[in-house]
Amino acid sequence: MSEASDFDFSVEHVGINCGSAEEAAAASTFFGTLFGIAPSKDTAFSVYASPTLELVKSKGKGTHGHISISTSDLDGAMAWLASKGVSFDRNSIKLAPEGAIQVIYLSGEVAGFAVHLQRR
């Protein structure tokens, strides 16, 4: 019988929904100025204030944002979570170049945050 530890789950990053690119940039500056965190990348969709803190430039999934959980066995983790009653938002699937699921959101929210699984 599988256990959570079989899937090597870890928090990949937390995404915070911002209202605009300007708000995301300001939030990134805030974290950088106060805590010395250097931005790690800026994409069309978000600014990463660090590899684990994503500031989304618009209203993304989740009331407040999302939490990304990575796993070494995405397919196995999905099956295990489904056996525990978890459902998935199949419309949220992002595929890797070879066609395997790379990212999938769980249905619903936890404390105002959407949760997605990500293949490590």
N, C-alpha and C positions, 0 to 999 in steps of 0.2 A: 504494500500500500504506500502510495506516494505521500510525501510531506513537503511543506513549503521549502525546506532546505534543499530538496532535490532539484529545485529550479534556480538556485543561486540568485534570488531576487535582490535588487538594490535600487535605491532611489537614484535615478539618472539625472534628473533636474526638476525644478519647479518653475512653471510658467505663470507669470502674472499678467492678466489682461490689462492693457493700458488703452486709453481712448484714441491714441494717435501715435504717429512716429515721433512727434515732438515730446509727448508725455513719456514714451519709452526711453528716448534719449536722456530726458531730464532725470528719470529714475536711475538710469545707468550712471549718470554723472553723480547723483546722490550717493550711491553705493561706492563709487570710486573715490569720491572726495572724503567721505566719512571713514571708510574702512580700507582704503588703499587697494580696492579690487579693480584690476584692469579688465576692461571689456575684452572678451575673447573673440567675438565675431558680430558682424552686423549683416543681416540678410534682408530680403524684401519683406519678410514677415515679422522679424523680431530682432532685438538687440540682446546678445548674451552678455550680461554684466560680469559673468564668470561662466565657466563650463557648466555650472549647476544652477544658475539663476538666469532664466529667460524672461525678457520683458517683451510681451507680444504687442505689436504696433496697432492692434485693433481688438475688437471683441472676438476672442477666440472661444473655443469650447470651454464650458464651465462658467458659472456666474463670476467667479473671481479669477479663474485660470485653470491650469491643469497640473497634474503631478505625473511625471514619467517614471515608470518602474521598468527597469531592464531585467532581462533574464537570459540565461545561456541556452534555454530550451523553450522557445516561444510556443511551438505547437503543443508540447507536453504541458506547459503551464496553462494554455487555453483549455485543454481537455480537463485538466485537474480542477481549474476554477469552475468550469461548466458543471462538473460533477458536484460542486458545492452550491450550485444554483446561480452562479454568476452568468449574466448574459452580456453579449457584446454588441456594439453598434457596427454592424457589417458595412454600413455606408462610410465609416471612417477609415477603412483599411488603406494603408499605403504599402505598396509592394517594393521589394528590393529589385535590383536589376535582373536577377535570375528568376524572378517571379514569386518568390516566397513572401509571406506576410512579414513586413518590417515593423509596422506599427498598427495597433488596433485599440480603440477606446472601449472601455467597459460602458455598459448602459448606465445612465444616471450620474449622480454626483455624490461626493462625500464632503460635507462641510463647505459646499459651494465650489468645490474643485472637481473637474472631470479627471478621470484617471486613465492613462493609457499604458499598455504594455509595449515594450520595444525590444526587438531582438538585439542582443549584444554581439 
